[in-house]
């Protein structure tokens, strides 16, 4: 569904992309302390800063370039 939105929006200079996020630590601070993103020495959550960085990366592509899809997960996320 989002691909058809991208095709419709592209002539107007609007970029449309899809980001799938794994587990994100929801702490008061954008960059939580290490205890918030690690469980038993395994990095199982992303920080909010890392999620925001993915959005900024997608938005900062040059004109004429679109990032269609991005999947961002912590390496040791428990399913």
N, CA, C and O atoms as a MOPAC input file, in Angstrom:
PM7 MOZYME 1SCF
protein

 N      0.81200 1    -1.18200 1     0.00000 1
 C      0.00000 1     0.00000 1     0.00000 1
 C      0.86400 1     1.25700 1     0.00000 1
 O      0.55600 1     2.21300 1    -0.71200 1
 N      1.95400 1     1.27200 1     0.79700 1
 C      2.78200 1     2.48400 1     0.85100 1
 C      3.51000 1     2.72500 1    -0.45600 1
 O      3.87300 1     3.86300 1    -0.75300 1
 N      3.73700 1     1.66800 1    -1.26000 1
 C      4.42600 1     1.85400 1    -2.53800 1
 C      3.54800 1     2.67600 1    -3.48200 1
 O      4.05600 1     3.54500 1    -4.19000 1
 N      2.25200 1     2.41600 1    -3.50200 1
 C      1.38200 1     3.20700 1    -4.37800 1
 C      1.32600 1     4.65900 1    -3.90300 1
 O      1.21300 1     5.56700 1    -4.72700 1
 N      1.40300 1     4.89400 1    -2.59200 1
 C      1.45500 1     6.26200 1    -2.07700 1
 C      2.73200 1     6.95100 1    -2.55000 1
 O      2.70700 1     8.12900 1    -2.90900 1
 N      3.84100 1     6.22500 1    -2.55100 1
 C      5.10000 1     6.79800 1    -3.02900 1
 C      4.98000 1     7.20100 1    -4.49300 1
 O      5.42800 1     8.28200 1    -4.87600 1
 N      4.38200 1     6.34400 1    -5.31400 1
 C      4.22200 1     6.66400 1    -6.73600 1
 C      3.33700 1     7.88800 1    -6.93300 1
 O      3.60400 1     8.71600 1    -7.80400 1
 N      2.29300 1     8.00400 1    -6.13200 1
 C      1.39300 1     9.15100 1    -6.25200 1
 C      2.04600 1    10.43400 1    -5.75400 1
 O      1.78400 1    11.50800 1    -6.29500 1
 N      2.89500 1    10.33900 1    -4.72600 1
 C      3.49500 1    11.52000 1    -4.11100 1
 C      4.77000 1    11.98100 1    -4.82600 1
 O      5.11900 1    13.15900 1    -4.75100 1
 N      5.46000 1    11.08600 1    -5.50700 1
 C      6.74800 1    11.40200 1    -6.12900 1
 C      6.69500 1    12.60100 1    -7.08700 1
 O      7.60500 1    13.42900 1    -7.04200 1
 N      5.68300 1    12.73600 1    -7.94700 1
 C      5.65400 1    13.89400 1    -8.84400 1
 C      5.57600 1    15.23800 1    -8.11500 1
 O      5.86500 1    16.28400 1    -8.69500 1
 N      5.18600 1    15.19900 1    -6.85100 1
 C      5.06900 1    16.42300 1    -6.05500 1
 C      6.29600 1    16.65200 1    -5.17000 1
 O      6.31100 1    17.56300 1    -4.34300 1
 N      7.32400 1    15.81500 1    -5.35300 1
 C      8.55000 1    15.96500 1    -4.58000 1
 C      8.46400 1    15.42500 1    -3.16200 1
 O      9.31700 1    15.73700 1    -2.33200 1
 N      7.44800 1    14.62300 1    -2.87200 1
 C      7.26600 1    14.06200 1    -1.53400 1
 C      7.89400 1    12.67200 1    -1.47900 1
 O      7.61000 1    11.82000 1    -2.32100 1
 N      8.74300 1    12.45400 1    -0.49200 1
 C      9.38100 1    11.15100 1    -0.29500 1
 C      8.52400 1    10.33000 1     0.66900 1
 O      8.04700 1    10.84500 1     1.68100 1
 N      8.33600 1     9.07100 1     0.35200 1
 C      7.57100 1     8.16900 1     1.21000 1
 C      8.41400 1     6.92400 1     1.43100 1
 O      8.90600 1     6.32000 1     0.47900 1
 N      8.57600 1     6.54600 1     2.68800 1
 C      9.33700 1     5.35100 1     3.02800 1
 C      8.70400 1     4.65000 1     4.20700 1
 O      7.79200 1     5.17300 1     4.84800 1
 N      9.20000 1     3.46100 1     4.48300 1
 C      8.63900 1     2.61900 1     5.52400 1
 C      9.77400 1     2.16100 1     6.42400 1
 O     10.74600 1     1.58000 1     5.94200 1
 N      9.66700 1     2.41500 1     7.72800 1
 C     10.69500 1     1.98100 1     8.67600 1
 C     10.07000 1     0.97600 1     9.63200 1
 O      9.06900 1     1.26600 1    10.28800 1
 N     10.66700 1    -0.20300 1     9.70500 1
 C     10.25800 1    -1.21300 1    10.66800 1
 C     11.28200 1    -1.19900 1    11.78900 1
 O     12.47400 1    -1.39800 1    11.55500 1
 N     10.81100 1    -0.96300 1    13.00900 1
 C     11.70500 1    -0.91000 1    14.16000 1
 C     11.54100 1    -2.14700 1    15.02400 1
 O     10.43800 1    -2.66600 1    15.19400 1
 N     12.66000 1    -2.61000 1    15.56700 1
 C     12.61500 1    -3.64300 1    16.58400 1
 C     12.25700 1    -2.99900 1    17.90700 1
 O     11.65400 1    -1.92600 1    17.93400 1
 N     12.61500 1    -3.63300 1    18.98800 1
 C     12.31500 1    -3.11100 1    20.32000 1
 C     13.09000 1    -1.81800 1    20.55800 1
 O     14.28600 1    -1.73900 1    20.27800 1
 N     12.39400 1    -0.80900 1    21.07700 1
 C     13.01200 1     0.48800 1    21.36900 1
 C     12.83300 1     0.77900 1    22.85300 1
 O     11.72700 1     0.67900 1    23.38400 1
 N     13.93600 1     1.14100 1    23.52600 1
 C     13.87000 1     1.50500 1    24.93700 1
 C     13.10400 1     2.81200 1    25.06100 1
 O     13.45100 1     3.79700 1    24.40800 1
 N     12.08300 1     2.83200 1    25.87600 1
 C     11.26300 1     4.02400 1    26.03700 1
 C     11.57600 1     4.66200 1    27.38700 1
 O     10.81500 1     4.52900 1    28.34500 1
 N     12.69100 1     5.34400 1    27.44100 1
 C     13.13100 1     6.00300 1    28.66700 1
 C     12.87600 1     7.49600 1    28.55300 1
 O     12.60500 1     8.00400 1    27.46500 1
 N     12.96000 1     8.19300 1    29.66600 1
 C     12.77600 1     9.64500 1    29.67100 1
 C     13.85400 1    10.34400 1    28.85900 1
 O     13.58300 1    11.35800 1    28.21500 1
 N     15.06200 1     9.82100 1    28.88200 1
 C     16.17200 1    10.40400 1    28.13600 1
 C     16.21100 1     9.80800 1    26.72400 1
 O     16.00200 1     8.60500 1    26.56700 1
 N     16.47500 1    10.62800 1    25.69000 1
 C     16.56400 1    10.09100 1    24.32000 1
 C     17.64300 1     9.01200 1    24.18700 1
 O     17.47000 1     8.04700 1    23.44400 1
 N     18.74800 1     9.17700 1    24.90400 1
 C     19.80100 1     8.16300 1    24.90000 1
 C     19.84500 1     7.56300 1    26.30000 1
 O     20.49400 1     8.11800 1    27.18700 1
 N     19.16200 1     6.43500 1    26.51400 1
 C     19.10000 1     5.85800 1    27.85500 1
 C     20.43700 1     5.27900 1    28.29200 1
 O     21.32200 1     5.04100 1    27.47100 1
 N     20.57100 1     5.05600 1    29.59400 1
 C     21.79600 1     4.42200 1    30.08200 1
 C     21.84900 1     2.98800 1    29.55600 1
 O     20.84700 1     2.45800 1    29.07500 1
 N     23.01300 1     2.37400 1    29.65100 1
 C     23.20400 1     1.05600 1    29.03600 1
 C     22.28500 1    -0.00400 1    29.62400 1
 O     21.96900 1    -0.98000 1    28.94300 1
 N     21.84700 1     0.15800 1    30.87100 1
 C     20.95300 1    -0.83800 1    31.46700 1
 C     19.61100 1    -0.89000 1    30.74200 1
 O     18.92400 1    -1.91000 1    30.79500 1
 N     19.23300 1     0.17800 1    30.07500 1
 C     17.95200 1     0.22600 1    29.37700 1
 C     17.97000 1    -0.48300 1    28.03200 1
 O     16.92200 1    -0.89700 1    27.53800 1
 N     19.13100 1    -0.62600 1    27.44400 1
 C     19.20100 1    -1.26700 1    26.12300 1
 C     19.86100 1    -2.64600 1    26.16700 1
 O     19.92500 1    -3.33400 1    25.14800 1
 N     20.34500 1    -3.04800 1    27.32600 1
 C     20.97400 1    -4.35700 1    27.48700 1
 C     20.19800 1    -5.19700 1    28.49300 1
 O     19.69600 1    -4.67400 1    29.48800 1
 N     20.10100 1    -6.47900 1    28.23900 1
 C     19.57100 1    -7.44900 1    29.18800 1
 C     20.55600 1    -8.60600 1    29.22700 1
 O     20.83800 1    -9.22500 1    28.20100 1
 N     21.07300 1    -8.89500 1    30.40000 1
 C     22.05800 1    -9.97600 1    30.55200 1
 C     23.19500 1    -9.84700 1    29.54200 1
 O     23.57900 1   -10.82000 1    28.89300 1
 N     23.72700 1    -8.63300 1    29.41800 1
 C     24.84900 1    -8.31300 1    28.53200 1
 C     24.52100 1    -8.49800 1    27.04600 1
 O     25.43100 1    -8.57000 1    26.22100 1
 N     23.24200 1    -8.57600 1    26.70000 1
 C     22.81800 1    -8.67800 1    25.29600 1
 C     22.09100 1    -7.40000 1    24.93000 1
 O     21.16900 1    -6.97800 1    25.62800 1
 N     22.50700 1    -6.78400 1    23.83200 1
 C     21.87400 1    -5.55400 1    23.35700 1
 C     20.55200 1    -5.93400 1    22.71400 1
 O     20.52800 1    -6.38600 1    21.56900 1
 N     19.44700 1    -5.75600 1    23.44100 1
 C     18.15800 1    -6.20200 1    22.92300 1
 C     17.15400 1    -5.07600 1    22.68100 1
 O     15.98800 1    -5.34100 1    22.38900 1
 N     17.60200 1    -3.80900 1    22.80200 1
 C     16.72800 1    -2.67400 1    22.50600 1
 C     17.52300 1    -1.57700 1    21.82400 1
 O     18.72800 1    -1.44200 1    22.03800 1
 N     16.84600 1    -0.80100 1    21.01100 1
 C     17.42800 1     0.38700 1    20.38500 1
 C     17.13600 1     1.59200 1    21.27700 1
 O     16.16700 1     1.59100 1    22.03500 1
 N     17.97300 1     2.60900 1    21.18200 1
 C     17.65700 1     3.85100 1    21.87000 1
 C     16.73200 1     4.67500 1    20.98600 1
 O     16.64600 1     4.43900 1    19.78100 1
 N     16.04000 1     5.64200 1    21.58300 1
 C     15.18800 1     6.52400 1    20.78500 1
 C     16.02300 1     7.34700 1    19.82200 1
 O     15.56100 1     7.66600 1    18.72600 1
 N     17.25500 1     7.70200 1    20.21100 1
 C     18.14300 1     8.43000 1    19.30200 1
 C     18.45100 1     7.61100 1    18.05100 1
 O     18.51900 1     8.15400 1    16.94800 1
 N     18.63600 1     6.31300 1    18.22600 1
 C     18.92900 1     5.45800 1    17.06400 1
 C     17.72900 1     5.36800 1    16.12800 1
 O     17.88700 1     5.35900 1    14.90800 1
 N     16.53600 1     5.30100 1    16.70100 1
 C     15.33000 1     5.28400 1    15.87300 1
 C     15.18100 1     6.61600 1    15.13400 1
 O     14.85100 1     6.63200 1    13.94800 1
 N     15.42000 1     7.72100 1    15.82300 1
 C     15.33900 1     9.04100 1    15.19200 1
 C     16.39200 1     9.19500 1    14.10300 1
 O     16.13200 1     9.81600 1    13.07200 1
 N     17.58000 1     8.63400 1    14.32300 1
 C     18.64200 1     8.70600 1    13.32200 1
 C     18.23100 1     8.00700 1    12.03100 1
 O     18.57400 1     8.46500 1    10.94100 1
 N     17.50100 1     6.90200 1    12.14600 1
 C     17.01800 1     6.19800 1    10.94900 1
 C     16.06200 1     7.09200 1    10.15500 1
 O     16.12300 1     7.13900 1     8.92600 1
 N     15.18200 1     7.79800 1    10.86400 1
 C     14.24700 1     8.71400 1    10.20100 1
 C     15.01400 1     9.84000 1     9.51600 1
 O     14.73700 1    10.17300 1     8.36400 1
 N     15.98400 1    10.42800 1    10.23100 1
 C     16.77100 1    11.51700 1     9.64900 1
 C     17.57000 1    11.06000 1     8.43300 1
 O     17.69700 1    11.79700 1     7.45500 1
 N     18.10600 1     9.84600 1     8.49600 1
 C     18.82000 1     9.30300 1     7.34000 1
 C     17.89600 1     9.24200 1     6.13400 1
 O     18.26100 1     9.65600 1     5.03300 1
 N     16.70500 1     8.72600 1     6.35400 1
 C     15.74700 1     8.58900 1     5.25700 1
 C     15.37000 1     9.95700 1     4.68300 1
 O     15.25900 1    10.11600 1     3.46700 1
 N     15.17500 1    10.93500 1     5.55900 1
 C     14.75800 1    12.26500 1     5.11700 1
 C     15.88100 1    13.08300 1     4.48100 1
 O     15.61500 1    14.03000 1     3.74100 1
 N     17.12800 1    12.72400 1     4.76300 1
 C     18.25500 1    13.54000 1     4.29800 1
 C     18.83100 1    13.09500 1     2.95400 1
 O     19.86400 1    13.61300 1     2.53100 1
 N     18.19400 1    12.16200 1     2.28900 1
 C     18.68500 1    11.73600 1     0.97200 1
 C     18.50900 1    12.88700 1    -0.01200 1
 O     17.58900 1    13.69400 1     0.12300 1
 N     19.38700 1    12.95600 1    -0.99400 1
 C     19.29100 1    14.03800 1    -1.97500 1
 C     18.01500 1    13.95500 1    -2.81500 1
 O     17.37400 1    12.90800 1    -2.90100 1
 N     17.67200 1    15.06800 1    -3.42100 1
 C     16.50300 1    15.09700 1    -4.30700 1
 C     16.64400 1    14.02000 1    -5.36900 1
 O     17.71900 1    13.83200 1    -5.93900 1
 N     15.57800 1    13.33300 1    -5.62400 1
 C     15.60100 1    12.27500 1    -6.63300 1
 C     15.98300 1    10.91300 1    -6.08500 1
 O     15.97700 1     9.92700 1    -6.82200 1
 N     16.31900 1    10.84400 1    -4.79700 1
 C     16.68400 1     9.56400 1    -4.16700 1
 C     15.67000 1     9.27100 1    -3.07500 1
 O     15.35600 1    10.14000 1    -2.26200 1
 N     15.15600 1     8.04700 1    -3.05600 1
 C     14.18600 1     7.65000 1    -2.04500 1
 C     14.63700 1     6.36000 1    -1.38400 1
 O     15.03600 1     5.41900 1    -2.07000 1
 N     14.57900 1     6.30600 1    -0.07200 1
 C     14.81000 1     5.06400 1     0.66100 1
 C     13.42400 1     4.45700 1     0.85000 1
 O     12.61400 1     4.97400 1     1.61900 1
 N     13.15700 1     3.37400 1     0.15600 1
 C     11.82100 1     2.78400 1     0.18700 1
 C     11.51300 1     2.10400 1     1.51000 1
 O     10.42100 1     2.25900 1     2.05700 1
 N     12.48300 1     1.34600 1     2.02400 1
 C     12.20500 1     0.55200 1     3.21100 1
 C     13.47300 1     0.37600 1     4.03200 1
 O     14.56800 1     0.23700 1     3.48700 1
 N     13.31000 1     0.38200 1     5.35200 1
 C     14.44100 1     0.19700 1     6.25500 1
 C     13.95900 1    -0.65000 1     7.43100 1
 O     12.87800 1    -0.41600 1     7.97100 1
 N     14.76500 1    -1.62900 1     7.82000 1
 C     14.47800 1    -2.46000 1     8.98700 1
 C     15.61400 1    -2.24300 1     9.96700 1
 O     16.77900 1    -2.45800 1     9.63200 1
 N     15.28000 1    -1.81800 1    11.17900 1
 C     16.28100 1    -1.48900 1    12.18900 1
 C     15.98500 1    -2.29900 1    13.44500 1
 O     14.96200 1    -2.08300 1    14.09400 1
 N     16.86100 1    -3.21900 1    13.79000 1
 C     16.68100 1    -4.03800 1    14.99000 1
 C     17.99200 1    -4.14600 1    15.74900 1
 O     19.06500 1    -4.11300 1    15.14700 1
 N     17.91000 1    -4.27700 1    17.08400 1
 C     19.12600 1    -4.52900 1    17.83900 1
 C     19.61900 1    -5.94200 1    17.52800 1
 O     18.82300 1    -6.85400 1    17.30200 1
 N     20.91400 1    -6.10300 1    17.52200 1
 C     21.51800 1    -7.36200 1    17.09200 1
 C     21.03000 1    -8.56600 1    17.89800 1
 O     20.81400 1    -9.64000 1    17.33700 1
 N     20.85700 1    -8.39700 1    19.19400 1
 C     20.50200 1    -9.53000 1    20.04900 1
 C     19.04800 1    -9.51000 1    20.51200 1
 O     18.72200 1   -10.08000 1    21.55400 1
 N     18.17000 1    -8.85700 1    19.74500 1
 C     16.77000 1    -8.78700 1    20.16800 1
 C     16.18900 1   -10.18200 1    20.29600 1
 O     16.35200 1   -11.02800 1    19.41600 1
 N     15.51100 1   -10.40200 1    21.40500 1
 C     14.84900 1   -11.68700 1    21.63700 1
 C     13.48600 1   -11.61700 1    20.98500 1
 O     12.72400 1   -10.67800 1    21.21500 1
 N     13.18500 1   -12.60400 1    20.17800 1
 C     11.92600 1   -12.59000 1    19.44600 1
 C     10.78200 1   -13.00100 1    20.34600 1
 O      9.63500 1   -13.04900 1    19.90400 1

